[in-house]
Structure formats: C-alpha cells, structure tokens
Amino acid sequence: MTILTATMVLGFIVIVVLFVIRFSDAFGPELPDVITLPDGSEPLAFTQGDDWYAVVTQDDRILIYDRDTGAIRQEIDVK
C-alpha cells in the first residue's frame, strides 16, 4: 500500500512539473511598452511577428511598426 501511494504521489509531481515546463511560455511574447499612433487614430486590434508589430485602427488602416525602433514600416489602407 505504501509503494502504491508513493508511486501515485511521484506520478502527480511529474505531471505538475511537465505542465509547468510546457506552459511556462503561455503568458505570451513580450509586448512593446509604448505605441505611438498618428493623431486621431484609435486602436482596434493588435498583432505581432518576430521583428514587427501591427495595429489596426478604427479608420481602417493597418500600421506596421519595426520592433527595434518603434518607427512605422508600412501603412496599409483597408478598403
């Protein structure tokens, strides 16, 4: 009976450790501290890649920023 209890406790500990290892990156990637939008723009959505991030504005524009400099790389009008 003691061996069975010890095996179950050890198995539970292994499962918890595996969950912690697996989901340690579940909090997501690092977000920029500040995003400066052009005057009059209001954000609607946000997405990001390895070296860029993008903001979709309520006036149907997609503003793509460089992650390192924070400068706008590209602006796309959605029609």
MOQUI-V431603 format. One record per run of one state. SS is the DSSP state (h for helix, s for strand, l for the rest). FROM is the first residue (numbers start at 1). TO is the last residue. Records with the same first field share a line. If there is no record, write none. Layout:
# MOQUI-V431603
SS = FROM-TO  FROM-TO
This chain:
# MOQUI-V431603
l = 1-1  23-42  49-51  58-60  67-71  78-79
h = 2-22
s = 43-48  52-57  61-66  72-77
